Amino acid sequence: MSFDNCCYLACMSKREHDEAIADVERAMVAIRRSQTRRSLGRLAPPDGGKPIDPTLFNVLDVVEGRDKPCSVSDVATALGVDQPRASRLVLRTVEEGWLDRRTDPSDARRTLLALTNSGREQLDRTHRFRQAIFARVMADWSDADRSEFARLITTFVTSLTQVVPDTE
């Protein structure tokens, strides 16, 4: 935590501190609810393509975000679903042509997942679409406010994963 942040927190009254924490909690609940409703996933992309099912995007996102080969079990853990549900989701992404299944060279009983070129294109398209939505949301913000928000939310997410570790 920087010196400026320490000074700011020290100057806040307990009531102001509690109100700020409550504001953050309400904002995070609102974000979670909007994502649960899959509001971004229902919007049609401007290129006329069909929106990707958010549950399938989440599978692709897990595979993309791994720094090592990914299995169906890894997908299940990352998404917080059971193995049969993860297998069905992976099968759908394979049927869409977005993932390939490959035999693990170190264990022939295990299958690893890899993004196809089509899967990478789908991810890139979806990332660009979501970023365009976020840009519209922040269109009337100053550059400084956008940068500060990016810094703060990134710091928040990093701190949150330290306090509440991911199950992976």
RAJOTA-V944573 format. One record per residue. N is the residue number from 1. RES is the residue in one letter. PHI is phi as a letter, one per 30 degrees, with the letter a starting at -180 (none if undefined). NEAR is the number of other ideal C-beta (glycine too) atoms within 8 Angstrom. D_LAST is the distance of its C-alpha to the last C-alpha in Angstrom with 1 decimal. Layout:
n = (N & N)
res = (RES & RES)
phi = (PHI & PHI)
near = (NEAR & NEAR)
d_last = (D_LAST & D_LAST)
This chain:
n = (1 & 2 & 3 & 4 & 5 & 6 & 7 & 8 & 9 & 10 & 11 & 12 & 13 & 14 & 15 & 16 & 17 & 18 & 19 & 20 & 21 & 22 & 23 & 24 & 25 & 26 & 27 & 28 & 29 & 30 & 31 & 32 & 33 & 34 & 35 & 36 & 37 & 38 & 39 & 40 & 41 & 42 & 43 & 44 & 45 & 46 & 47 & 48 & 49 & 50 & 51 & 52 & 53 & 54 & 55 & 56 & 57 & 58 & 59 & 60 & 61 & 62 & 63 & 64 & 65 & 66 & 67 & 68 & 69 & 70 & 71 & 72 & 73 & 74 & 75 & 76 & 77 & 78 & 79 & 80 & 81 & 82 & 83 & 84 & 85 & 86 & 87 & 88 & 89 & 90 & 91 & 92 & 93 & 94 & 95 & 96 & 97 & 98 & 99 & 100 & 101 & 102 & 103 & 104 & 105 & 106 & 107 & 108 & 109 & 110 & 111 & 112 & 113 & 114 & 115 & 116 & 117 & 118 & 119 & 120 & 121 & 122 & 123 & 124 & 125 & 126 & 127 & 128 & 129 & 130 & 131 & 132 & 133 & 134 & 135 & 136 & 137 & 138 & 139 & 140 & 141 & 142 & 143 & 144 & 145 & 146 & 147 & 148 & 149 & 150 & 151 & 152 & 153 & 154 & 155 & 156 & 157 & 158 & 159 & 160 & 161 & 162 & 163 & 164 & 165 & 166 & 167 & 168)
res = (M & S & F & D & N & C & C & Y & L & A & C & M & S & K & R & E & H & D & E & A & I & A & D & V & E & R & A & M & V & A & I & R & R & S & Q & T & R & R & S & L & G & R & L & A & P & P & D & G & G & K & P & I & D & P & T & L & F & N & V & L & D & V & V & E & G & R & D & K & P & C & S & V & S & D & V & A & T & A & L & G & V & D & Q & P & R & A & S & R & L & V & L & R & T & V & E & E & G & W & L & D & R & R & T & D & P & S & D & A & R & R & T & L & L & A & L & T & N & S & G & R & E & Q & L & D & R & T & H & R & F & R & Q & A & I & F & A & R & V & M & A & D & W & S & D & A & D & R & S & E & F & A & R & L & I & T & T & F & V & T & S & L & T & Q & V & V & P & D & T & E)
phi = (none & d & e & e & d & d & d & d & d & d & d & d & d & e & d & d & d & d & d & d & d & d & d & d & d & d & d & d & d & d & d & d & d & d & d & d & d & h & e & d & d & d & d & d & d & d & d & i & d & d & d & d & e & e & d & d & e & d & d & d & d & d & d & d & d & d & c & b & e & c & c & d & d & d & d & e & d & d & d & i & b & d & e & d & d & d & d & d & d & d & e & d & d & d & d & d & i & c & b & c & c & b & d & d & d & c & a & d & d & c & c & c & c & b & d & d & e & d & d & d & d & d & d & e & d & d & d & d & d & d & d & d & d & d & d & d & d & c & e & c & d & d & e & d & d & d & d & d & d & e & d & d & d & d & d & e & d & d & d & d & d & d & d & b & d & d & d & d)
near = (3 & 5 & 5 & 6 & 8 & 9 & 8 & 8 & 8 & 6 & 5 & 9 & 5 & 6 & 6 & 8 & 10 & 8 & 8 & 9 & 8 & 8 & 8 & 9 & 8 & 8 & 8 & 8 & 8 & 8 & 8 & 8 & 8 & 9 & 9 & 6 & 6 & 8 & 8 & 10 & 10 & 6 & 9 & 7 & 11 & 6 & 5 & 5 & 7 & 5 & 9 & 9 & 8 & 9 & 7 & 13 & 13 & 10 & 15 & 15 & 9 & 13 & 14 & 9 & 6 & 9 & 2 & 4 & 8 & 11 & 11 & 11 & 8 & 11 & 16 & 12 & 9 & 11 & 11 & 5 & 7 & 6 & 8 & 6 & 9 & 15 & 9 & 8 & 15 & 14 & 8 & 10 & 13 & 11 & 6 & 9 & 7 & 12 & 14 & 8 & 8 & 8 & 7 & 12 & 3 & 4 & 5 & 5 & 4 & 9 & 9 & 11 & 15 & 10 & 13 & 10 & 6 & 9 & 14 & 10 & 8 & 13 & 13 & 8 & 11 & 11 & 8 & 8 & 11 & 9 & 8 & 9 & 10 & 8 & 8 & 7 & 6 & 10 & 6 & 3 & 8 & 5 & 6 & 6 & 9 & 10 & 8 & 8 & 10 & 8 & 8 & 8 & 8 & 8 & 8 & 9 & 8 & 8 & 8 & 8 & 9 & 6 & 5 & 4 & 5 & 5 & 6 & 5)
d_last = (26.6 & 29.8 & 33.3 & 34.1 & 31.2 & 32.2 & 35.8 & 34.9 & 32.9 & 35.7 & 38.2 & 36.5 & 37.9 & 35.7 & 36.6 & 35.6 & 32.3 & 31.5 & 32.7 & 30.4 & 27.3 & 28.5 & 29.1 & 25.5 & 24.2 & 26.6 & 25.7 & 21.9 & 22.9 & 25.2 & 22.7 & 20.2 & 23.3 & 24.4 & 21.1 & 21.1 & 24.6 & 23.3 & 26.3 & 25.4 & 24.8 & 28.2 & 30.1 & 31.9 & 31.4 & 34.6 & 35.0 & 35.8 & 32.8 & 31.1 & 28.0 & 24.8 & 23.3 & 20.4 & 18.2 & 18.9 & 18.4 & 14.8 & 14.2 & 16.0 & 14.2 & 10.8 & 12.7 & 14.6 & 11.8 & 10.3 & 12.2 & 12.5 & 13.5 & 11.4 & 12.1 & 12.7 & 10.1 & 7.4 & 9.4 & 9.7 & 6.2 & 6.1 & 9.6 & 9.7 & 12.4 & 13.8 & 14.2 & 17.8 & 17.1 & 14.6 & 17.3 & 19.9 & 18.2 & 17.7 & 21.3 & 22.6 & 21.1 & 22.6 & 25.9 & 26.0 & 25.8 & 22.7 & 20.5 & 21.8 & 20.7 & 21.3 & 21.6 & 19.4 & 22.2 & 20.9 & 20.5 & 22.8 & 21.3 & 18.0 & 18.0 & 16.3 & 16.4 & 18.2 & 19.6 & 23.4 & 25.8 & 26.3 & 22.6 & 22.6 & 25.8 & 24.4 & 21.5 & 24.1 & 26.5 & 24.1 & 22.9 & 26.7 & 27.6 & 25.1 & 26.2 & 29.8 & 29.2 & 27.8 & 30.8 & 33.1 & 31.7 & 32.3 & 35.5 & 37.7 & 35.6 & 36.9 & 35.1 & 34.6 & 33.0 & 30.6 & 29.7 & 29.3 & 27.2 & 24.8 & 24.7 & 24.2 & 21.6 & 19.5 & 20.1 & 19.3 & 15.8 & 15.2 & 16.6 & 14.7 & 11.3 & 13.0 & 14.5 & 11.8 & 8.5 & 5.5 & 3.8 & 0.0)
